[in-house]
Amino acid sequence: MDLFADDPMALPLTYPGRIPPGSGVLLDDTYVPHEWREGGAAVAALLASAGQAPLDARHRVVAVGSNAAPGQLRRKFRDHGVRPVVPMTVARVPGIAPGVSAHVSKWGYVPAAPIETPGETSRLFVLWLDELQLAALDLTEPNYRRRPLERPVTLEDGTRLPPPFVYEGRHGCVAAPGDGRPRRLTSQPALIQSLLDASAALRHLCGGTPEEFVASVRDDTVREAAYLLLQRESRVRRPAGGG
């Protein structure tokens, strides 16, 4: 699988993008698979050979959406003049899962946001970011606030890491029809179609298909109106206070 063939900023209906099957290192224009063993010795050696900050000088951030896609990360960092060299390790993360943020991105997709899932554990990527990368990623997340999780996470080899950061949505999360629980993230075409099917007002504003929706919300006025409809009609759950 070519992890860099497209990215959600260029092709919104591909959100969250192409996710690697396992742990590795984003290294400029490649993704180098690396299982986490012996404290990340192989990853540390790769960072050293590339002249990059070591693991113990990096900040850990859980990715719940497109930040787990190397193509999206590469674009974000290069847009901010930062070299994209990032270890990405699969971890078991307790108590959260990818939900649906109650806003629309300027590129046209409806992005993920973490939701609380007590008693559940999610398989998510942990990004290891140096200072410049963390500052750049913060700049790409105006609709989120970065905060620490309340619980540690566990890597594939059983290594427990202190609680990492996560980007929490500022707009709340879209609730599912019927039981009102926060929606789980699904494929972008299916998600957008379900939102359109549930709202005559949204269909009138943005069209009846995911393709029409994406084209419509590129207009700032339409996107703001779609956001207000999501807030009004979707029984939005506000961001949770815990990790």
Disulfide bonds with the S-S distance in Angstrom:
none
